[in-house]
Amino acid sequence: MFEAESLLIKTLLGGMAKDVHHIGSTSVPGLSAKPVIDMLLEVSDINELDKYHSAMAHAGYVARGENGIAGRRYFIKGGDQRSHQV
C-alpha cells in the first residue's frame, strides 16, 4: 500500500517531491501496527508545498497546515477512518 501511495504522491507533486519515506509501525515487517500508513515527504522547499494542496486534495488528502508543529505540513487521507498521513 505504501509503494502505490508513494508513487501517486510523487506523480502529483512532480519534482517537488524529492522522496517519500515509509515511517511508523507499518514500516516494520512483522510488527503489529495500526491501520494507518505513515509517510514522510521530503521536499526541496516546504513553503512551495503549499501550492500543491489542490493536487493532494485530488488524491483524497486534506491539508492540515502545520497542525501544531511549526515548520511542517500535515496531510491526512480517509477522514474518520484515516488510512494515510503525510
N, CA, C and O atoms as a GROMACS GRO file, in nm:
protein
  344
    1MET      N    1   0.082  -0.119   0.000
    1MET     CA    2   0.000   0.000   0.000
    1MET      C    3   0.087   0.127   0.000
    1MET      O    4   0.056   0.225  -0.066
    2PHE      N    5   0.197   0.122   0.075
    2PHE     CA    6   0.286   0.238   0.078
    2PHE      C    7   0.343   0.265  -0.060
    2PHE      O    8   0.344   0.380  -0.106
    3GLU      N    9   0.390   0.162  -0.127
    3GLU     CA   10   0.454   0.182  -0.258
    3GLU      C   11   0.358   0.249  -0.357
    3GLU      O   12   0.398   0.340  -0.429
    4ALA      N   13   0.233   0.205  -0.360
    4ALA     CA   14   0.134   0.263  -0.450
    4ALA      C   15   0.109   0.409  -0.415
    4ALA      O   16   0.102   0.494  -0.503
    5GLU      N   17   0.095   0.438  -0.287
    5GLU     CA   18   0.066   0.576  -0.244
    5GLU      C   19   0.187   0.666  -0.266
    5GLU      O   20   0.172   0.783  -0.303
    6SER      N   21   0.305   0.614  -0.245
    6SER     CA   22   0.427   0.690  -0.269
    6SER      C   23   0.437   0.730  -0.416
    6SER      O   24   0.469   0.844  -0.447
    7LEU      N   25   0.410   0.638  -0.505
    7LEU     CA   26   0.412   0.666  -0.648
    7LEU      C   27   0.308   0.771  -0.684
    7LEU      O   28   0.336   0.861  -0.763
    8LEU      N   29   0.188   0.761  -0.627
    8LEU     CA   30   0.082   0.859  -0.651
    8LEU      C   31   0.128   0.999  -0.609
    8LEU      O   32   0.114   1.095  -0.685
    9ILE      N   33   0.183   1.010  -0.490
    9ILE     CA   34   0.228   1.140  -0.440
    9ILE      C   35   0.340   1.197  -0.526
    9ILE      O   36   0.340   1.315  -0.559
   10LYS      N   37   0.436   1.114  -0.562
   10LYS     CA   38   0.546   1.160  -0.647
   10LYS      C   39   0.494   1.207  -0.783
   10LYS      O   40   0.545   1.304  -0.838
   11THR      N   41   0.394   1.139  -0.835
   11THR     CA   42   0.335   1.178  -0.963
   11THR      C   43   0.262   1.312  -0.950
   11THR      O   44   0.277   1.399  -1.035
   12LEU      N   45   0.185   1.328  -0.844
   12LEU     CA   46   0.110   1.452  -0.821
   12LEU      C   47   0.202   1.572  -0.801
   12LEU      O   48   0.174   1.681  -0.850
   13LEU      N   49   0.311   1.552  -0.728
   13LEU     CA   50   0.397   1.663  -0.691
   13LEU      C   51   0.516   1.684  -0.784
   13LEU      O   52   0.587   1.784  -0.773
   14GLY      N   53   0.537   1.590  -0.875
   14GLY     CA   54   0.647   1.605  -0.969
   14GLY      C   55   0.780   1.623  -0.898
   14GLY      O   56   0.810   1.554  -0.801
   15GLY      N   57   0.860   1.717  -0.948
   15GLY     CA   58   0.992   1.742  -0.892
   15GLY      C   59   0.991   1.799  -0.752
   15GLY      O   60   1.095   1.802  -0.686
   16MET      N   61   0.875   1.845  -0.704
   16MET     CA   62   0.866   1.898  -0.567
   16MET      C   63   0.898   1.787  -0.466
   16MET      O   64   0.960   1.813  -0.364
   17ALA      N   65   0.856   1.665  -0.496
   17ALA     CA   66   0.880   1.552  -0.405
   17ALA      C   67   1.018   1.493  -0.433
   17ALA      O   68   1.039   1.427  -0.535
   18LYS      N   69   1.109   1.517  -0.341
   18LYS     CA   70   1.242   1.457  -0.357
   18LYS      C   71   1.238   1.309  -0.324
   18LYS      O   72   1.302   1.228  -0.390
   19ASP      N   73   1.161   1.274  -0.220
   19ASP     CA   74   1.146   1.133  -0.182
   19ASP      C   75   1.028   1.121  -0.086
   19ASP      O   76   0.987   1.218  -0.023
   20VAL      N   77   0.974   1.001  -0.076
   20VAL     CA   78   0.869   0.970   0.020
   20VAL      C   79   0.918   0.850   0.099
   20VAL      O   80   0.952   0.746   0.042
   21HIS      N   81   0.921   0.865   0.230
   21HIS     CA   82   0.973   0.760   0.318
   21HIS      C   83   0.859   0.695   0.395
   21HIS      O   84   0.768   0.763   0.442
   22HIS      N   85   0.865   0.564   0.407
   22HIS     CA   86   0.767   0.488   0.487
   22HIS      C   87   0.819   0.485   0.630
   22HIS      O   88   0.925   0.429   0.657
   23ILE      N   89   0.743   0.545   0.721
   23ILE     CA   90   0.785   0.552   0.861
   23ILE      C   91   0.675   0.495   0.949
   23ILE      O   92   0.568   0.458   0.900
   24GLY      N   93   0.701   0.486   1.077
   24GLY     CA   94   0.599   0.439   1.170
   24GLY      C   95   0.590   0.287   1.175
   24GLY      O   96   0.668   0.216   1.112
   25SER      N   97   0.493   0.240   1.251
   25SER     CA   98   0.482   0.097   1.279
   25SER      C   99   0.456   0.011   1.156
   25SER      O  100   0.500  -0.104   1.151
   26THR      N  101   0.386   0.065   1.056
   26THR     CA  102   0.359  -0.016   0.937
   26THR      C  103   0.483  -0.037   0.851
   26THR      O  104   0.482  -0.120   0.759
   27SER      N  105   0.590   0.037   0.880
   27SER     CA  106   0.713   0.021   0.801
   27SER      C  107   0.803  -0.090   0.853
   27SER      O  108   0.905  -0.121   0.792
   28VAL      N  109   0.766  -0.150   0.966
   28VAL     CA  110   0.849  -0.254   1.028
   28VAL      C  111   0.787  -0.391   1.005
   28VAL      O  112   0.682  -0.421   1.062
   29PRO      N  113   0.848  -0.474   0.921
   29PRO     CA  114   0.792  -0.606   0.893
   29PRO      C  115   0.770  -0.688   1.020
   29PRO      O  116   0.858  -0.696   1.106
   30GLY      N  117   0.652  -0.748   1.031
   30GLY     CA  118   0.621  -0.835   1.143
   30GLY      C  119   0.575  -0.766   1.270
   30GLY      O  120   0.534  -0.832   1.365
   31LEU      N  121   0.580  -0.635   1.273
   31LEU     CA  122   0.537  -0.560   1.391
   31LEU      C  123   0.388  -0.532   1.383
   31LEU      O  124   0.337  -0.490   1.279
   32SER      N  125   0.317  -0.555   1.493
   32SER     CA  126   0.176  -0.517   1.496
   32SER      C  127   0.167  -0.367   1.473
   32SER      O  128   0.245  -0.290   1.529
   33ALA      N  129   0.071  -0.326   1.391
   33ALA     CA  130   0.064  -0.186   1.353
   33ALA      C  131  -0.080  -0.139   1.344
   33ALA      O  132  -0.172  -0.216   1.317
   34LYS      N  133  -0.098  -0.009   1.366
   34LYS     CA  134  -0.229   0.050   1.344
   34LYS      C  135  -0.254   0.053   1.194
   34LYS      O  136  -0.158   0.049   1.117
   35PRO      N  137  -0.378   0.061   1.150
   35PRO     CA  138  -0.406   0.056   1.006
   35PRO      C  139  -0.391   0.192   0.937
   35PRO      O  140  -0.476   0.230   0.857
   36VAL      N  141  -0.284   0.264   0.968
   36VAL     CA  142  -0.257   0.393   0.905
   36VAL      C  143  -0.115   0.391   0.849
   36VAL      O  144  -0.020   0.360   0.920
   37ILE      N  145  -0.102   0.424   0.722
   37ILE     CA  146   0.029   0.430   0.658
   37ILE      C  147   0.088   0.568   0.688
   37ILE      O  148   0.033   0.670   0.646
   38ASP      N  149   0.201   0.571   0.760
   38ASP     CA  150   0.270   0.695   0.793
   38ASP      C  151   0.379   0.720   0.690
   38ASP      O  152   0.462   0.633   0.663
   39MET      N  153   0.379   0.841   0.633
   39MET     CA  154   0.478   0.875   0.531
   39MET      C  155   0.543   1.008   0.564
   39MET      O  156   0.478   1.100   0.615
   40LEU      N  157   0.670   1.017   0.535
   40LEU     CA  158   0.745   1.141   0.550
   40LEU      C  159   0.782   1.188   0.410
   40LEU      O  160   0.853   1.119   0.337
   41LEU      N  161   0.732   1.304   0.374
   41LEU     CA  162   0.757   1.360   0.241
   41LEU      C  163   0.877   1.453   0.248
   41LEU      O  164   0.880   1.547   0.327
   42GLU      N  165   0.975   1.426   0.165
   42GLU     CA  166   1.096   1.509   0.157
   42GLU      C  167   1.081   1.602   0.037
   42GLU      O  168   1.065   1.557  -0.076
   43VAL      N  169   1.086   1.733   0.064
   43VAL     CA  170   1.070   1.832  -0.042
   43VAL      C  171   1.187   1.930  -0.042
   43VAL      O  172   1.260   1.941   0.057
   44SER      N  173   1.205   2.000  -0.154
   44SER     CA  174   1.314   2.096  -0.164
   44SER      C  175   1.282   2.226  -0.091
   44SER      O  176   1.373   2.292  -0.040
   45ASP      N  177   1.155   2.265  -0.084
   45ASP     CA  178   1.115   2.389  -0.017
   45ASP      C  179   0.977   2.369   0.044
   45ASP      O  180   0.878   2.358  -0.029
   46ILE      N  181   0.970   2.364   0.176
   46ILE     CA  182   0.844   2.337   0.245
   46ILE      C  183   0.736   2.440   0.210
   46ILE      O  184   0.619   2.405   0.202
   47ASN      N  185   0.775   2.564   0.189
   47ASN     CA  186   0.677   2.668   0.155
   47ASN      C  187   0.617   2.649   0.017
   47ASN      O  188   0.501   2.683  -0.005
   48GLU      N  189   0.693   2.595  -0.075
   48GLU     CA  190   0.642   2.567  -0.210
   48GLU      C  191   0.536   2.457  -0.208
   48GLU      O  192   0.449   2.452  -0.294
   49LEU      N  193   0.544   2.370  -0.109
   49LEU     CA  194   0.447   2.260  -0.098
   49LEU      C  195   0.305   2.314  -0.082
   49LEU      O  196   0.209   2.247  -0.122
   50ASP      N  197   0.290   2.433  -0.024
   50ASP     CA  198   0.158   2.492  -0.005
   50ASP      C  199   0.084   2.512  -0.138
   50ASP      O  200  -0.039   2.517  -0.139
   51LYS      N  201   0.156   2.523  -0.246
   51LYS     CA  202   0.095   2.541  -0.379
   51LYS      C  203   0.033   2.412  -0.432
   51LYS      O  204  -0.036   2.414  -0.535
   52TYR      N  205   0.056   2.301  -0.365
   52TYR     CA  206   0.011   2.170  -0.413
   52TYR      C  207  -0.108   2.114  -0.335
   52TYR      O  208  -0.141   1.996  -0.347
   53HIS      N  209  -0.174   2.198  -0.255
   53HIS     CA  210  -0.289   2.149  -0.177
   53HIS      C  211  -0.398   2.094  -0.268
   53HIS      O  212  -0.460   1.993  -0.235
   54SER      N  213  -0.422   2.158  -0.380
   54SER     CA  214  -0.525   2.111  -0.473
   54SER      C  215  -0.488   1.974  -0.530
   54SER      O  216  -0.574   1.886  -0.541
   55ALA      N  217  -0.364   1.955  -0.566
   55ALA     CA  218  -0.319   1.826  -0.619
   55ALA      C  219  -0.336   1.716  -0.514
   55ALA      O  220  -0.382   1.607  -0.546
   56MET      N  221  -0.300   1.746  -0.391
   56MET     CA  222  -0.316   1.648  -0.283
   56MET      C  223  -0.464   1.620  -0.257
   56MET      O  224  -0.502   1.506  -0.229
   57ALA      N  225  -0.547   1.723  -0.267
   57ALA     CA  226  -0.692   1.705  -0.248
   57ALA      C  227  -0.749   1.612  -0.353
   57ALA      O  228  -0.838   1.532  -0.323
   58HIS      N  229  -0.700   1.619  -0.476
   58HIS     CA  230  -0.747   1.530  -0.583
   58HIS      C  231  -0.717   1.383  -0.551
   58HIS      O  232  -0.784   1.293  -0.601
   59ALA      N  233  -0.616   1.360  -0.468
   59ALA     CA  234  -0.580   1.224  -0.427
   59ALA      C  235  -0.649   1.184  -0.297
   59ALA      O  236  -0.623   1.076  -0.244
   60GLY      N  237  -0.736   1.272  -0.245
   60GLY     CA  238  -0.811   1.240  -0.125
   60GLY      C  239  -0.753   1.292   0.005
   60GLY      O  240  -0.803   1.261   0.113
   61TYR      N  241  -0.647   1.372  -0.004
   61TYR     CA  242  -0.583   1.426   0.116
   61TYR      C  243  -0.645   1.559   0.158
   61TYR      O  244  -0.688   1.639   0.075
   62VAL      N  245  -0.648   1.581   0.288
   62VAL     CA  246  -0.690   1.708   0.346
   62VAL      C  247  -0.567   1.772   0.407
   62VAL      O  248  -0.497   1.711   0.488
   63ALA      N  249  -0.540   1.897   0.367
   63ALA     CA  250  -0.426   1.970   0.420
   63ALA      C  251  -0.462   2.023   0.558
   63ALA      O  252  -0.565   2.087   0.576
   64ARG      N  253  -0.376   1.997   0.655
   64ARG     CA  254  -0.400   2.043   0.793
   64ARG      C  255  -0.296   2.147   0.836
   64ARG      O  256  -0.283   2.176   0.955
   65GLY      N  257  -0.220   2.202   0.739
   65GLY     CA  258  -0.120   2.304   0.772
   65GLY      C  259  -0.010   2.248   0.861
   65GLY      O  260   0.034   2.134   0.844
   66GLU      N  261   0.033   2.330   0.956
   66GLU     CA  262   0.139   2.287   1.048
   66GLU      C  263   0.085   2.193   1.154
   66GLU      O  264   0.162   2.117   1.213
   67ASN      N  265  -0.044   2.196   1.178
   67ASN     CA  266  -0.112   2.107   1.274
   67ASN      C  267  -0.038   2.099   1.408
   67ASN      O  268  -0.016   1.991   1.462
   68GLY      N  269   0.001   2.217   1.459
   68GLY     CA  270   0.062   2.223   1.592
   68GLY      C  271   0.212   2.211   1.598
   68GLY      O  272   0.270   2.224   1.706
   69ILE      N  273   0.277   2.187   1.486
   69ILE     CA  274   0.424   2.178   1.484
   69ILE      C  275   0.477   2.276   1.380
   69ILE      O  276   0.461   2.255   1.260
   70ALA      N  277   0.539   2.383   1.428
   70ALA     CA  278   0.589   2.487   1.338
   70ALA      C  279   0.684   2.431   1.234
   70ALA      O  280   0.772   2.350   1.264
   71GLY      N  281   0.665   2.475   1.110
   71GLY     CA  282   0.755   2.437   1.003
   71GLY      C  283   0.721   2.308   0.931
   71GLY      O  284   0.793   2.267   0.840
   72ARG      N  285   0.611   2.242   0.970
   72ARG     CA  286   0.575   2.119   0.898
   72ARG      C  287   0.447   2.142   0.819
   72ARG      O  288   0.377   2.241   0.839
   73ARG      N  289   0.418   2.050   0.730
   73ARG     CA  290   0.290   2.046   0.658
   73ARG      C  291   0.236   1.905   0.680
   73ARG      O  292   0.309   1.807   0.666
   74TYR      N  293   0.110   1.896   0.714
   74TYR     CA  294   0.049   1.768   0.751
   74TYR      C  295  -0.074   1.745   0.665
   74TYR      O  296  -0.159   1.833   0.650
   75PHE      N  297  -0.084   1.625   0.608
   75PHE     CA  298  -0.197   1.586   0.524
   75PHE      C  299  -0.252   1.454   0.576
   75PHE      O  300  -0.177   1.365   0.616
   76ILE      N  301  -0.385   1.442   0.576
   76ILE     CA  302  -0.448   1.316   0.614
   76ILE      C  303  -0.541   1.270   0.503
   76ILE      O  304  -0.592   1.350   0.425
   77LYS      N  305  -0.561   1.139   0.498
   77LYS     CA  306  -0.647   1.078   0.397
   77LYS      C  307  -0.736   0.975   0.466
   77LYS      O  308  -0.688   0.899   0.551
   78GLY      N  309  -0.862   0.972   0.430
   78GLY     CA  310  -0.951   0.871   0.483
   78GLY      C  311  -1.053   0.921   0.584
   78GLY      O  312  -1.134   0.842   0.633
   79GLY      N  313  -1.051   1.050   0.616
   79GLY     CA  314  -1.149   1.106   0.708
   79GLY      C  315  -1.144   1.041   0.845
   79GLY      O  316  -1.036   1.024   0.903
   80ASP      N  317  -1.262   1.003   0.898
   80ASP     CA  318  -1.270   0.940   1.030
   80ASP      C  319  -1.204   0.803   1.032
   80ASP      O  320  -1.166   0.754   1.139
   81GLN      N  321  -1.191   0.741   0.917
   81GLN     CA  322  -1.123   0.611   0.904
   81GLN      C  323  -0.987   0.633   0.837
   81GLN      O  324  -0.955   0.571   0.736
   82ARG      N  325  -0.909   0.724   0.896
   82ARG     CA  326  -0.782   0.765   0.835
   82ARG      C  327  -0.700   0.644   0.792
   82ARG      O  328  -0.680   0.549   0.868
   83SER      N  329  -0.653   0.651   0.667
   83SER     CA  330  -0.575   0.541   0.611
   83SER      C  331  -0.428   0.580   0.589
   83SER      O  332  -0.340   0.495   0.590
   84HIS      N  333  -0.404   0.710   0.568
   84HIS     CA  334  -0.269   0.758   0.538
   84HIS      C  335  -0.249   0.893   0.607
   84HIS      O  336  -0.343   0.969   0.627
   85GLN      N  337  -0.124   0.921   0.643
   85GLN     CA  338  -0.087   1.055   0.687
   85GLN      C  339   0.053   1.086   0.637
   85GLN      O  340   0.142   1.002   0.638
   86VAL      N  341   0.067   1.210   0.592
   86VAL     CA  342   0.193   1.256   0.533
   86VAL      C  343   0.240   1.376   0.611
   86VAL      O  344   0.345   1.433   0.580
   0.00000   0.00000   0.00000
